[in-house]
Amino acid sequence: MPDLIESAPAVALAVYAHPDDPEVSCGGTLARWSQAGCAVHVLVCTRGEKGSLDPTTDTVELAVRRSAEMDAAANVLGAAAIHRLGHEDGELGTAASLRREIVATIRSVRPAVVLCPDPTAVFFGDSYFNHADHRTAGWATLDAVSPAAANPHYFPDAGPPHRVGRVLLSGTLEPDVWVDIGATLEAKIDALYCHRSQLDEAGEFLREALTHRAEEAGELAGVRYAEGFRGLTLG
């Protein structure tokens, strides 16, 4: 039987690289959990200022616009708060400073569940490979969750230790747990449409693509629409 996550945690933290990544990766799950009373926190590592192929784009202006888009999307999802690290887009480093920032957020928010990209998922077919920022955000989050956030000797100035009970890796090639998003697929889509700077002429194509992806995950989960994750339960 498929492993469906039925209950929402009291507090959840979603850690992603770019302003629209949480909505794409787990927007339906975050909306479902917030509606169930979960305090959903979103941590975005970069400003997203390089999210344009137009050489004339003012990147400072784009970063400001994308920050406002994050606020609008978070409102749709019912997120309790957005946390911004403000790193440069496309140059997210693996330095200890990034882990410390994530650890500090974990210790402040104290989530039961952390969601982040699966950093081991690199090649998707023969036409796409995963963005370096996504992979870096995933590894840094895993390293921040364990052992760092729970161990008082790591970054002692970043707050009192906190042990995360579960990690859900999105964008994985090996999903083994799912969340039914039948009631929140539209919220996921509406939240993603808040990121107007990234949509170009996507229109109904984006809605169809997101629906199709949710249907594919739903087939594995035994429901109409779902989001799939690789689940880790930490001791």
C-alpha positions in Angstrom: 0.0 0.0 0.0 1.2 3.5 -0.8 2.5 5.4 2.3 0.3 8.5 2.5 1.1 11.2 5.1 -2.3 12.0 6.6 -1.6 14.3 9.5 0.0 17.7 9.5 2.9 18.6 11.8 2.6 21.4 14.3 5.4 23.3 12.6 7.1 22.7 9.2 10.0 24.4 7.5 10.5 24.3 3.7 14.0 25.2 2.6 14.6 26.0 -1.1 17.0 27.9 -3.4 14.8 30.2 -5.4 11.7 32.3 -4.8 9.3 30.0 -6.7 10.8 26.7 -5.8 8.6 26.0 -2.7 5.4 26.3 -4.8 6.7 24.1 -7.6 8.1 21.5 -5.2 5.6 21.2 -2.4 3.0 24.0 -2.7 0.0 21.6 -2.4 1.5 20.0 0.8 2.2 23.4 2.4 -1.3 24.6 1.7 -2.9 21.4 3.0 -0.8 21.6 6.2 -1.5 25.3 6.8 -5.2 24.7 6.4 -4.9 22.0 9.0 -3.3 24.4 11.5 0.4 23.8 10.8 2.7 26.8 11.2 4.3 26.7 7.8 7.7 28.5 7.4 9.4 29.0 4.1 13.2 29.7 3.8 14.5 30.9 0.5 18.2 31.0 0.0 18.7 33.3 -3.0 17.3 36.6 -4.3 16.4 35.0 -7.6 17.8 38.1 -9.4 19.0 36.0 -12.4 15.6 34.6 -13.2 15.4 36.2 -16.7 17.0 35.5 -20.1 16.6 39.1 -21.2 20.0 40.8 -21.2 18.4 44.2 -20.5 16.8 43.1 -17.2 17.6 45.2 -14.2 18.6 42.4 -11.7 18.2 44.6 -8.7 14.6 45.5 -9.8 13.9 41.9 -10.5 15.0 40.8 -7.1 12.6 43.3 -5.5 9.8 42.1 -7.7 10.4 38.5 -6.9 10.5 39.3 -3.2 7.0 40.7 -3.5 5.9 37.7 -5.5 7.1 35.5 -2.7 4.9 37.4 -0.2 1.9 37.0 -2.5 2.5 33.3 -2.9 3.0 32.7 0.8 -0.3 34.4 1.5 -2.1 32.0 -0.9 -0.5 29.0 0.8 -1.2 30.3 4.2 2.4 30.4 5.3 3.2 31.8 8.7 6.4 33.4 7.7 9.0 33.7 4.9 12.7 33.7 5.8 15.1 35.2 3.2 18.9 34.5 3.2 19.6 36.8 0.2 22.4 34.9 -1.4 23.3 35.6 -5.0 21.3 33.6 -7.5 23.3 30.8 -9.2 26.2 31.0 -6.8 24.8 29.3 -3.7 27.9 28.1 -1.9 28.4 25.0 0.4 30.3 27.0 3.0 29.7 26.5 6.7 28.1 30.0 6.7 25.1 28.7 4.7 24.7 25.7 7.0 24.8 28.0 10.0 22.0 30.2 8.5 19.8 27.2 8.0 20.6 25.8 11.5 19.7 29.2 13.0 16.4 29.1 11.2 15.7 25.5 12.3 16.5 26.3 15.9 14.4 29.4 15.8 11.3 27.9 14.1 11.8 24.4 15.7 10.0 22.4 13.0 8.9 18.8 13.3 9.3 18.3 9.6 11.7 19.9 7.1 11.1 19.9 3.4 13.9 20.5 0.9 15.2 19.3 -2.6 16.6 15.8 -3.0 20.2 16.7 -3.8 20.9 13.2 -5.2 18.3 13.7 -8.0 20.5 15.1 -10.8 19.5 13.8 -14.2 15.8 13.8 -15.3 15.7 12.0 -18.7 18.0 13.2 -21.4 16.9 16.9 -21.6 17.2 18.3 -18.0 19.6 18.1 -15.1 19.0 19.7 -11.7 20.1 23.2 -11.0 23.3 23.5 -8.9 21.5 25.8 -6.4 18.8 23.1 -5.9 21.4 20.5 -5.2 23.4 22.8 -2.9 20.3 23.8 -0.9 19.4 20.2 -0.5 22.8 19.1 0.8 23.1 22.1 3.0 19.7 21.5 4.6 20.5 17.9 5.2 23.8 18.8 6.9 22.0 21.5 8.9 19.3 19.1 10.1 21.7 16.4 11.1 23.9 16.5 13.0 24.2 20.3 13.3 20.9 21.6 14.5 20.5 19.0 17.2 24.1 19.2 18.4 25.0 22.1 20.8 28.6 22.1 19.7 27.7 23.1 16.1 27.2 26.8 15.8 26.5 27.4 19.5 25.6 31.1 18.8 22.8 30.0 16.5 20.3 29.2 19.3 19.4 26.2 21.5 19.6 22.8 19.8 16.6 21.3 18.1 16.1 17.8 16.7 14.0 17.5 13.5 12.0 14.3 13.4 11.4 14.0 9.7 12.7 15.3 6.4 10.8 15.1 3.1 12.9 15.4 -0.1 11.0 16.8 -3.1 11.9 16.5 -6.7 13.1 13.0 -6.0 13.6 10.1 -8.4 12.7 7.7 -5.6 9.4 8.8 -4.0 8.2 6.6 -1.2 5.8 8.8 0.7 3.0 11.0 -0.7 0.6 13.8 0.4 -2.9 13.9 -1.1 -3.3 17.4 -2.5 -6.7 16.9 -4.1 -8.1 19.7 -2.0 -5.2 22.1 -2.4 -4.0 21.6 -6.0 -5.7 24.9 -7.0 -3.9 26.7 -4.1 -0.6 25.4 -5.4 -1.3 26.6 -8.9 -2.6 30.0 -7.7 0.5 30.4 -5.6 2.8 29.7 -8.5 0.9 32.1 -10.7 1.9 34.8 -8.2 5.4 34.5 -9.6 4.4 36.5 -12.7 8.0 37.5 -13.5 8.8 33.8 -14.3 5.7 32.8 -16.3 6.2 34.6 -19.6 3.4 33.2 -21.8 2.9 30.0 -19.8 -0.8 30.6 -19.4 -2.9 27.5 -19.3 0.1 25.3 -20.3 1.5 25.7 -16.8 -1.8 24.8 -15.2 -2.0 21.7 -17.4 1.6 20.7 -16.6 1.1 21.0 -12.8 -2.1 19.1 -13.0 -0.5 16.3 -15.0 2.4 16.1 -12.6 0.0 15.8 -9.7 -2.0 13.2 -11.5 1.2 11.1 -12.1 2.1 11.3 -8.4 -1.5 10.5 -7.5 -1.4 7.3 -9.5 1.5 6.1 -7.4 -0.3 7.2 -4.2 -3.7 5.8 -5.0 -5.4 9.2 -5.0 -6.4 11.7 -7.7 -3.7 14.3 -7.0 -0.6 14.1 -4.9 3.0 15.3 -4.3 5.6 12.7 -3.7 8.7 12.8 -1.5 11.6 10.6 -0.4 11.0 10.4 3.4 13.6 10.3 6.1 12.7 9.6 9.7 15.4 10.6 12.1 16.2 8.9 15.3 
